[in-house]
Amino acid sequence: MAEEKTFEINTALSPSGSPPDSAFGTVTVDPDDEAEVFATGANGVNFRTVGWLKAAIFLLKMTFAAGVLSIPSALYTLGAVAGAIFILFWGVLNTYMAYIQGQYKMTHPSVHTVADAAYIATLDLTNWSKKTAFVIRELTDVLYIITWVLCAGVSTLGLSVALNAVSKHATCSIVFGFVAYFVIASVASVRKIQHLGWVTWIGFGSMVAAILIVVIAVTIPDRPAAAPKTGPYELGFSALPPAGTSFAGAWAASLAIFSSSANTSGFVPVISEMRRPQDFFKSVYTCMTWITTSYLALAITVYAYCGKWVASPALGSAGPTIKIIAYAVAIPGLIAGAMICVHVAAKSLFVRALRGTHHLTENTKTHWAVWLTCTYGVGFAGWILSEGIPFFSSLVSLIGALGFGPLGICLPAVLWFSLHKDLDKSTWTGRSAWLAHHFVFLIGLLVTIGGTYANVVNINDLFKTGQVGSAFQCADNSGTVASR
């Protein structure tokens, strides 16, 4: 068994199937945990200290982040019925995708990210060479890193908006963006998920409180804050999509909902730091049950009282005063959400750079230099993207299409085939399962190809109608005050 585990570790590292050259040194590990990513050894730092509840909160904060703020406006595009159906459908599907990835990690402990899983599955299901599998792994890893950097950018933008709203645009938005980057990257530089527990607890609580403030506030006045102050007005709440809704607009709105819980590819590295990896499934079920039910309740309530006057991000839906209060309360949550995006991407790069060396789990200068370079580098890339891409909801759904479509749906479907390669398809049950997972794979392709097209068209329309500002601008990005 130890021989097989060592093979998995090594083949995930190089096209030749051997560990990288020991330029940074080598690591000696216990035979019992040599398949694990963070094998401790005699002098190593023990990364595997996270319990299932702390993991559940980490996953909750990872998921209940900036994406939730775009769901109420997506419901206006889809209508209440279709919107509710999509919230439930994507919630259940994303939960199952997380389950498959967890099962694959249990079967192959050497997996750290879905890129490692893609490598093993390629060798498992095809007759392709290790070099070809290595190329697939690298492409998957590039997509994985880009996706999480984009998530960091969205979250950095969210914090910049909050700082603008709370301060009533006290300074240039680019300055607020840089401040957001520095704070986020600094918090993300805490190495172990175990030590980030207090950040995720506070962040999760503050985000829930901020959303509840808005939800309660929108139910009190007799008309939405953005609606005309006097005279008749149209609420815009409907069970069906409003007249003139295009397929591109509706599909982009659906993908905004999908993206808000599709980050399951980021769950896999958390397993590598759990005391009992098998408890991961308790963490997933706790996280995704809360996410799906809260999304449904909160989004429907805000949409029912605000209708077409709902704001995106949703914290602005109850008027300027409540918006300032809600954003002030949400700041710890926005920091925590962005921190997780940076931490996930940085940890992947960190493991890639030092895996197979003693520096990965020992407090050496190289260890800290590489780690801090990864966190501040990823955070910087996210900040640049947040300044260069001046739209919010469309970026969330675009991430869902280009990143989470292939990583969160297509790849888990492939992993299922790898786990069940000896499935008996002559039985009705086996054949049905085989066909069902092919269908899931096709859904992933639809999300990726159709979603990208829909988002490109939708973003183009936003630019044509003047609903998108310019990149790298100092103007208020929170809508609190007029541009200066």
ZIJOHU-V916040 format. One record per residue. PHI is phi in degrees with one decimal (999 if undefined). PSI is psi in degrees with one decimal (none if undefined). Layout:
# ZIJOHU-V916040
PHI_PSI + PHI_PSI
This chain:
# ZIJOHU-V916040
999_-39.4 + -62.9_-36.1 + -61.8_-44.6 + -65.0_-40.8 + -64.8_-42.8 + -60.6_-38.5 + -60.0_-42.3 + -63.8_-44.4 + -60.6_-49.8 + -66.9_-42.7 + -69.1_-18.4 + -80.9_-2.6 + -106.9_-32.3 + -148.3_156.2 + -67.1_-19.6 + -85.5_-10.1 + 86.5_11.5 + -121.1_159.0 + -62.9_160.5 + -67.1_160.3 + -55.6_142.1 + -84.3_56.4 + -65.2_-32.0 + -96.5_-2.7 + 109.3_-177.9 + -122.9_169.1 + -127.5_137.9 + -106.6_126.8 + -125.3_164.5 + -71.7_141.0 + -58.7_-30.6 + -68.0_-25.2 + -125.1_21.2 + -68.2_-17.9 + -81.3_-16.4 + -74.1_150.8 + -65.4_-50.7 + -97.6_64.9 + -68.5_128.1 + -79.6_-43.7 + 70.9_-167.6 + -74.7_-40.3 + -115.2_15.6 + -84.3_160.2 + -79.3_132.2 + -85.1_104.2 + -81.5_-21.1 + -89.2_77.3 + -130.9_6.1 + -88.7_128.7 + -84.4_171.0 + -68.8_-34.2 + -69.7_-43.5 + -65.1_-36.6 + -64.2_-39.7 + -62.3_-42.5 + -66.2_-39.0 + -61.6_-45.2 + -65.7_-39.0 + -60.8_-46.9 + -70.6_-32.9 + -61.1_-36.2 + -91.5_-44.3 + -84.0_73.3 + -127.8_-138.9 + -63.0_-28.8 + -60.9_-33.0 + -63.3_-25.6 + -72.9_-11.8 + -100.3_-6.1 + -68.4_-44.7 + -57.3_-39.8 + -69.7_-29.5 + -66.1_-34.4 + -65.5_-32.9 + -63.6_-38.8 + -69.1_-37.0 + -92.6_-24.2 + 89.4_158.9 + -64.9_-41.8 + -68.8_-55.6 + -62.3_-37.5 + -62.2_-44.4 + -64.7_-40.3 + -62.5_-43.1 + -66.7_-37.2 + -60.2_-45.7 + -68.4_-44.7 + -62.2_-51.1 + -67.5_-33.2 + -63.2_-45.5 + -67.2_-45.1 + -62.6_-44.9 + -65.9_-33.4 + -63.4_-44.2 + -66.1_-37.7 + -63.5_-38.2 + -64.8_-38.4 + -61.8_-45.3 + -61.6_-44.8 + -63.9_-37.0 + -64.4_-41.7 + -61.7_-39.0 + -67.4_-39.8 + -64.1_-38.5 + -63.4_-38.7 + -75.0_-34.1 + -125.3_83.8 + -60.2_-21.0 + -71.7_-12.7 + -67.5_129.2 + -107.7_-44.3 + -126.6_174.4 + -65.1_-18.9 + -66.1_-40.4 + -61.5_-41.2 + -64.1_-38.7 + -62.3_-38.5 + -61.9_-51.2 + -64.7_-42.8 + -64.0_-36.3 + -62.4_-45.5 + -67.1_-31.9 + -73.5_-35.6 + -104.4_-10.1 + -129.7_174.0 + -102.8_18.9 + -71.5_158.4 + -75.1_166.6 + -64.3_-31.5 + -65.9_-40.4 + -65.4_-43.2 + -62.7_-36.0 + -64.8_-40.8 + -62.0_-43.3 + -61.8_-41.6 + -61.3_-44.0 + -64.5_-42.6 + -63.3_-40.9 + -63.9_-40.4 + -67.5_-38.9 + -61.4_-45.6 + -62.2_-40.6 + -61.2_-47.8 + -65.5_-46.0 + -60.0_-42.9 + -59.8_-45.9 + -75.2_-28.1 + -67.5_-40.3 + -61.7_-40.0 + -61.7_-41.2 + -62.1_-37.8 + -64.4_-44.5 + -60.3_-43.8 + -69.7_-36.3 + -63.7_-40.6 + -60.6_-42.4 + -60.0_-41.6 + -69.4_-37.1 + -62.0_-41.6 + -61.4_-43.0 + -62.1_-44.8 + -64.0_-37.9 + -63.7_-44.7 + -65.3_-46.6 + -66.6_-38.5 + -89.8_-0.5 + 55.0_46.7 + 56.9_60.0 + -72.4_-21.5 + -152.4_-179.3 + -58.4_139.1 + -62.6_-29.5 + -65.0_-38.0 + -63.6_-45.7 + -60.5_-37.7 + -63.4_-41.3 + -67.2_-41.9 + -59.6_-43.4 + -60.4_-45.0 + -57.3_-48.5 + -64.6_-43.1 + -64.7_-46.2 + -62.3_-48.3 + -64.5_-35.8 + -66.1_-44.5 + -67.1_-38.7 + -65.8_-16.3 + -76.7_-7.1 + -63.5_122.8 + -70.9_-44.0 + -101.6_137.3 + -58.0_-35.5 + -54.9_-40.5 + -82.0_-7.5 + -93.3_3.6 + -57.2_-45.3 + -65.8_-33.5 + -66.5_-43.6 + -69.8_-37.3 + -61.8_-50.3 + -64.0_-43.2 + -63.2_-43.5 + -64.3_-45.7 + -62.4_-40.3 + -69.5_-37.2 + -68.3_-41.7 + -62.7_-43.7 + -62.3_-41.7 + -63.6_-43.8 + -64.0_-41.9 + -65.3_-35.5 + -59.2_-45.2 + -67.7_-44.1 + -59.7_-45.5 + -66.9_-41.2 + -65.3_-36.1 + -73.1_-18.1 + -85.9_-10.6 + -84.0_-53.0 + -71.0_165.0 + -84.4_-5.4 + -152.0_155.8 + -60.1_151.2 + -62.0_-32.7 + -86.8_-7.6 + -76.1_164.0 + -55.5_140.1 + -71.5_-28.5 + -134.7_163.2 + 80.9_175.4 + -69.5_153.1 + -153.0_160.7 + -103.7_122.2 + -65.8_-44.4 + 88.9_9.5 + -82.9_129.9 + -151.1_150.1 + -71.5_-24.8 + -112.6_162.7 + -61.2_147.2 + -64.8_155.3 + -58.3_140.1 + 87.7_2.0 + -67.9_126.1 + -86.8_162.1 + -60.8_-42.0 + -60.2_-44.0 + -66.3_-42.1 + -67.3_-42.2 + -69.1_-37.0 + -63.0_-39.5 + -65.8_-40.4 + -61.7_-39.5 + -70.9_-26.6 + -63.8_-38.6 + -67.7_-46.2 + -55.5_-47.1 + -63.4_-25.9 + -71.3_-11.8 + -139.9_18.6 + -97.0_9.8 + -83.4_29.6 + -66.2_-19.9 + -63.8_-24.0 + -80.8_-9.3 + -73.5_-32.1 + -59.3_-46.0 + -61.6_-25.2 + -63.6_-34.9 + -59.7_-34.7 + -66.2_-15.3 + -111.2_12.2 + -90.4_142.9 + -61.8_-44.9 + -123.0_95.1 + -54.7_-30.7 + -66.1_-16.2 + -79.8_-2.9 + -55.2_-37.2 + -67.6_-33.6 + -62.6_-40.9 + -63.5_-42.7 + -64.8_-47.6 + -63.9_-39.8 + -62.4_-47.5 + -62.7_-54.6 + -72.6_-29.3 + -65.0_-46.3 + -65.3_-43.1 + -60.0_-50.6 + -65.2_-45.3 + -68.7_-39.1 + -70.6_-39.6 + -58.1_-44.5 + -64.0_-49.2 + -68.1_-47.6 + -69.4_-44.8 + -66.9_-43.3 + -64.2_-39.9 + -64.0_-48.4 + -62.0_-44.1 + -65.7_-38.9 + -63.7_-33.7 + -94.8_-20.2 + -107.7_-27.1 + 56.1_-132.5 + -74.6_-6.6 + -90.3_9.4 + -68.8_144.4 + -99.1_157.9 + -132.9_113.4 + -65.6_153.9 + -67.9_-17.1 + -65.7_-13.3 + -93.1_8.5 + -78.9_-14.2 + -106.0_14.6 + 100.7_166.1 + -62.0_-40.9 + -67.3_-49.3 + -63.8_-35.7 + -60.3_-45.1 + -62.2_-44.6 + -62.7_-47.3 + -62.6_-43.2 + -66.4_-37.4 + -62.0_-42.8 + -68.1_-33.5 + -80.2_-12.0 + -54.4_-47.2 + -59.7_-37.1 + -67.7_-38.7 + -67.4_-38.3 + -63.2_-46.8 + -63.3_-42.4 + -63.8_-44.9 + -67.0_-38.3 + -58.0_-41.9 + -65.0_-42.0 + -59.1_-45.5 + -65.7_-43.4 + -62.3_-43.5 + -63.2_-47.8 + -66.9_-42.7 + -66.0_-39.9 + -63.4_-37.6 + -63.1_-46.7 + -64.9_-38.2 + -62.0_-46.7 + -65.3_-40.0 + -60.5_-40.1 + -73.4_-35.6 + -116.0_0.0 + -62.1_135.9 + 89.4_2.7 + -122.6_161.9 + -71.3_-16.6 + -68.8_-21.1 + -61.7_-39.5 + -123.3_20.7 + -126.2_148.3 + -80.0_64.8 + -95.1_167.9 + -63.1_-39.1 + -62.6_-43.1 + -53.5_-52.3 + -72.4_-36.2 + -63.7_-44.6 + -67.3_-42.9 + -63.1_-47.8 + -69.3_-32.8 + -63.0_-41.0 + -65.4_-47.3 + -68.0_-48.6 + -72.3_-29.2 + -69.1_-45.8 + -63.6_-43.4 + -61.1_-39.3 + -65.3_-43.2 + -61.2_-40.5 + -63.5_-40.0 + -64.4_-45.1 + -58.4_-42.7 + -66.3_-38.5 + -65.1_-30.7 + -82.8_-30.6 + -87.4_-14.0 + -118.5_96.2 + -88.4_40.6 + -140.2_157.4 + -111.6_-69.8 + -58.9_-40.4 + -65.8_-35.1 + -67.6_-37.8 + -60.6_-47.6 + -71.8_-29.7 + -66.1_-38.6 + -61.0_-40.7 + -61.2_-40.2 + -72.5_-54.2 + -78.2_-33.5 + -103.6_-61.1 + -76.0_-18.3 + -60.9_-59.9 + -70.7_-38.2 + -77.9_-35.3 + -96.5_-15.0 + -125.2_-58.1 + -60.1_-50.2 + -65.4_-45.4 + -58.0_-35.2 + -62.2_-41.8 + -64.5_-40.1 + -63.0_-34.7 + -62.3_-42.3 + -63.7_-35.4 + -66.9_-38.9 + -70.0_-27.0 + -121.4_39.8 + -66.9_-20.6 + -99.5_19.4 + -60.3_135.8 + -82.4_102.7 + -85.3_2.4 + -80.0_-17.5 + -89.0_157.5 + -63.4_-41.3 + -64.0_-47.3 + -63.9_-43.2 + -66.3_-39.1 + -64.7_-43.6 + -63.9_-40.7 + -62.1_-45.8 + -67.6_-39.6 + -61.0_-39.6 + -77.9_-24.5 + -65.4_-39.9 + -63.8_-40.7 + -60.5_-42.3 + -60.5_-40.9 + -65.4_-35.7 + -60.4_-41.8 + -61.0_-40.8 + -65.1_-40.0 + -63.3_-42.2 + -62.0_-43.6 + -70.6_-54.1 + -78.3_-55.4 + -63.9_-37.7 + -67.5_-40.8 + -62.2_-44.8 + -60.9_-48.1 + -60.4_-40.5 + -70.1_-39.3 + -62.1_-44.1 + -63.4_-44.6 + -64.4_-43.6 + -65.0_-39.9 + -60.4_-41.3 + -64.5_-38.7 + -62.6_-40.8 + -66.7_-41.5 + -62.8_-36.8 + -88.3_3.1 + 74.3_22.5 + -89.3_0.9 + -122.7_133.9 + -80.6_-164.4 + -100.2_165.0 + -78.7_154.6 + 49.7_57.4 + -116.0_151.1 + -85.1_-12.5 + -60.1_155.8 + -59.6_122.7 + -99.4_8.4 + -104.5_-9.9 + 74.0_16.2 + -78.4_-41.5 + -132.4_166.6 + -69.1_153.1 + -60.8_142.4 + -97.8_none
